[in-house]
Amino acid sequence: MTYISLTWEVNDTASNSYTYRIEVVNGTSIRNLTSTVTTTNITELMPGTFYNFTVIAVVNDDETEGEGLSIGLYTSKSQFLAALFLVACNFFVHLRALPTYVRIIIQYYSMSAAWLQIMFVLYGIRKCGCGSSFFISLSCQIVVLPFTEPSPVQDLKVEYVGAEKVSLTWAVNTTASSSYTYRIEVVSGTFDKNLTSTVTTTKITELFPGTMYNFTVFAVAADGQTEGEAMSISLYTIPAVVNSFHCEPVAKQSSLMLKWECPSGNNSGFKIKIFNDTWEKEEWAPSCMREGSEETFRTLSLDYFRTYVVTIATLSNSSESRPVQQMCNTSITDPPAPSKAPLVKAVSHSSLSVEFSDFESVNGPLKAYAVMITTEEQGCGSLKSKLNNTYKDFKKRTTVTYVTYVIDTEQAKSPSFRSQNGTNIINVGKGNTMYAYENGPLIPLHSYRASIAGFTNITFTMADIIVGEDSYVSFSPCSEAVLLPQDPGVIAGAVIGCLLAILAVVSIGGFIFWRRRRKDKRNTEVSFSPIKSKIIKVENFESYFKKQQADSNCGFAEEYEELKSAGVHQPKFAAELAENRGKNRYNNVLPYDISRVKLSDQNSATDDYINANYMPGYNSKKAFIAAQGPLPSTIEDFWRMIWEKNIYSIVMLTKCVEQARTKCEQYWPDKQSKSYGDITVTMVSEVVLPEWTIRDFTVEKSNTPESHMVRQFHFTSWPDHGVPETTDLLINFRHLVHEYSSQNPIDSPTLVHCSAGVGRTGTFIAIDRLIQQIEMENTVDVYGVVYDLRMHRPLMVQTEDQYVFLNQCVMDIIKSQKDKKTDLIYQNMTAMAIYENFTPGPGFGKANGYHA
């Protein structure tokens, strides 16, 4: 409990006989105390409570009382001494009768003043007679001490801690707390601020993340100054979350490079957690000082070609921020080198087969394989530096080790490159070319060894030569040496040498006579050589196919070798003109003059040139136009050809960019109409499917009222120099094109192009002719069809793989007919019906094409 001591003075000669009544008032509570002296101690008071104390002088009859003197104040838990001084208070009273009494009332009306000058109210002598005279002089000064202390704050707790905000609660165990306010002092180093609350909870904002703060709470009495005992608590705010967190693989390294922006506030570092389904690891990065600065951290070694979840949290003292998460992939690197050497077998006097298993893909997916040939008897080192060596270098004797074949892993999955036990088989010495590497014939009676290079990343120069230093590659051990047999022709030559000697005389005589007859004769006429063919009945094709497929497609390889010379004697004068050379995408793919497409002359005689040829179909010698993919400089000529030759269907068999190389310029508009010379093209629809895309265009020529529709069938699943993944993919696509094109005007050729306009283009045109031949004649002539195409445009069906694929398509078509007893040409009609939304009328558009 609390007590108060009071003192007072009475300047009266009769005061020695006085007693004093002290009245103590708190609200409705009143009690009276008695004192015989001018001081008293008042006990049993409530702390922090307002009381009014009135002191009244009582004469010795215990009844007559003077006027009282009052003082009001708050109690404190500690003992409070309130002194009431009546200083220099002199009464000069002249009276004739009745005792004198004085009443003095002190009214405390300013809580903020420590010293108050208060005028006393004086009530004079009552019942004074006439003529009585008196004089009163009063001067008083009162000292009022501060309020008593409120009860102390208790049970200070933290309700919430954030990066920039803290919530506090506390309690005060007293009934007088309703009149309290609270001061909250926030201190951190030199930072200091005060907040006020009227309740026992507060939210403190605008703090710095990751920073140590001391919070002190004071209870304040109603005077706004008197404070009780404080209670403090110290804590760290939560550190801020990192911003812009991302991760990058480190090239050819198994670590990750992490990057983020330094967060606001203070931090003691960063906790980094790296994990996946089976593994977890923690690392710590050092602290940063400057907010917004880019921070980097390189992790320790992980596994190559793996996906990890990476989280980062800001640390400060013992707390950490909410973690930020990213999915991160480590880099690929060289594949593990296989321990097993490839199996090499002699196939002929100039070729051999190389059989090998796939490399492991733990360090990244395999992109390609390269077959390397060497004549070194011992050792097989430093192969990486020899990846740029070609067959030509070998023939020039500048190297004994060279790359003879490069094959994409997707292409290697095709049946023509797979053995029955699932290994890869490459025939070396066939004469075909992949990229800039010629698979040239080997030399009889020489020994050769082979090694396989596996690539997770393969980089080429502009000349299609492998850049070993920029590629991710490893090598198999070299195989055992294989000795090629003697050329059978040499043996046969020795046997029949004598017969040839006998015939030599006759031959020489005949030759001299023939030369004389032709000496002055010049033949300037160019005509097609008679078409060669190998017609096979449908029912016999399966046995023929198996025979040709034996020994790694040896029979097909021989057929394809025979086709290489078809048409090569035909002139290409227009393509070789200096003015037209820049219009050719490839220098070795030039259109024959006899079948080239001629545009209308514009400004000069060479304006009629475009790298395109008419190609025979099953029913017409000009059923197709085979063209190269447009260059930036030939796009206008391309659309001019579409307009002038009345083309309604375009078959595009390449992507615009393949393996980071431009294969064809995008020659069509995306959304807005676009003009190509005096031809305006507008795309009106586009249907994108997994393997191909269908686009419809309107084509208009300026200054004419005419226009017509053109549909582009864009096949996107055919690798360059390769074949589609399955035969039915191309067969279905051909049905889609054929069904639409059959509705076009009879004099409208189908325009087919890839990049060069020979490999994929030739394969597509050939399969169209072969399907119709099977249906109409019940015979197959793959050799004859390809020969005919090559007589109209060079290199049609450009690779042996494409030639084998054609035969495989025919085999699958025949099997399908046999199994399903259906006409393959029409079995996909329902699936294709969604595209058939345009049928040109008989007089629709312009008709100035050619038809034979």
Secondary structure, 3 states (H helix, E strand, C coil): CEEEEEECCCCCCCHHHCEEEEEEEECCEEEEEEECCCEEEEEEECCCCEEEEEEEEECCCCCCECCCEEEEEECCCCCEECCCCCCCCCCCCCCCCCCCCCCCCCCCCCCCCCEECCCCCCCCCCCCCCCCCCCCCCCCCEECCCCCCCCCCEEEEEEEECCCCEEEEEECCCHHHHHCEEEEEEEECCEEEEEEECCCEEEECCCCCCCEEEEEEEEECCCCCCECCCEEEEEECCCCCCEEEEEEECCCCCCEEEEEECCCCCCCEEEEEEECCCCEEEEEECCCCCCCCEEEEECCCCCCCCEEEEEEEEEECCEECCCEEEEEECCCCCCCCCCCCCEEEEEECCEEEEEECCCCCCCCCCCEEEEEEECCCCCCCCCHHHCCCCHHHHHCCCCCEEEEEEEEHHHHCCHHHECCCCCEEEEECCCCEECCEECCCCCCCCEEEEEEEEEEECCECCCCCECHHHCEEEECCCCCCEECCCCHHHHHHHHCHHHHHHHHHHHHHHHHHHHHHHCCCCCCCCCCCCCCCCCEEHHHHHHHHHHHHHHHHHHHHHHHHHHCCCCCCCCCHHHHCHHHHCCCCCCCCCCCCCCEEECCCCCCHHHHEEEEEEECCCCCCCCEEEECCCCCCCHHHHHHHHHHCCCCEEEECCCCEECCEECCCCCCCCCCCEEECCEEEEEEEEEECCCEEEEEEEEEECCCCCEEEEEEEEECCCCCCCCCCCHHHHHHHHHHHHHHHCCCCCCCCEEEECCCCCHHHHHHHHHHHHHHHHHHHCEECHHHHHHHHHCCCCCCCCCHHHHHHHHHHHHHHHHHHHHHCCCCCCCCHHHHHHHCCCCCCCCCCCCCCCCC
